[in-house]
Amino acid sequence: MNILITGGSGFIGSHLTKFHLSKNDEVTVVDNYVTGSKKNLASEINNKNLKIIEADITNFDFSSLTTFDIIYDLASPASPQDFKNLSIEILKTNSVGLIDVLDFFIKSNSKTFVFSSTSEVYGDPLEHPQKESYFGNVNPVGLRSCYDEGKRFAEALMMSYFRRYDCDIRIARIFNTYGPFMKRDDGRVVSNFVNQAINNQPLTAYGNGTQTRSLCYVSDMIEGLYSLATTKNISGEIINIGNPVEKTIIEIADIIKKLTNSKSEISFKAIGADDPKKRCPDITKAKKLLSWEPKVDLETGLKKTIEYFKNI
């Protein structure tokens, strides 16, 4: 197959790129390296099936490219630190940038378009666990709104193209994902805790630590995205992809402390505005339509992630 991945050098994007290369697919990556890294694809740099284009999707001429079997759009910055530093870039990527990719998708007669949305479209949810039918509880002007509302607008845009052009689009609502090639300083709970624990620094928990997260190991996420892209007759579907095993922040900290033999204490700080208190996907739809569910348990995934951070 011929594959296009915007954001293909980022955390999830680089894993997805390697996954398709392992299947001998031809992969074109478009990335401006604002949050991605050339190091993430260093092992594949001489692969004849890989083409990397350094460009920002908000001002790239996609007409220079060919027709693709699958287009994955993973271009948006997605970590809490990015919400502070790249808010306008996030909004442009999920609006102007996405429009350009969608227009190319239509004009090039490419086959399938998979958009990486997020569990953040649910905001600080009043429904638990979160089903795809839930409209969410989002502050449209808060510090997180660039990402939350950016992705909500992007979903509306995707569905507008679907209805007007009767094209094959699919939307993945990605829940918390972790694993090798995460950025050390991205502000996510796993990368924060693992690096603090390795260095015997206090583990920074926001709020009282009882808020929950559901953590999906990156290999499971890639299998989910691939299943979403290749399952027949699901055009227009919006599907949660994540791990429904829910843990409190304190429980995650305790597991990481145990696995790293760390002496770190937990340091509690004020919780950020609009930070979701609960996060857990209902994956009934993914099981039914994609025959997918995560396989990697939390301790196994964390051991691999800890090993990665120890070696960089």
Buried (B, 14 or more C-beta within 10 A) or exposed (E): BBBBBBBBBBBBBBBBBBBBBEEEBBBBBBBBBBBBBEEBBEEBEEBEBBEBBEBBBBEBEBEEBEBBBBBBBBBBBBBBBBBEEBBEBBBBBBBEBBBBBBEBBEEBEBBBBBBBBBBBBBBBBEBBBBBBEBEBBBBEEBBBBBBBBBBBBBBEBBBEBBEEEEBBBBBBBBBBBBBBBBBEEBBBBBBBBBBBBBEEBEBBBBBEBEBBBBBBBBBBBBBBBBBBBBBEEBEBBBBBBBBBEBBBBBBBBBBBBEBBEBEBEBEBEEBBEBBBEBBBBBBBBBEEBBEBBBEBEBEEBBEBBBEBBEEE
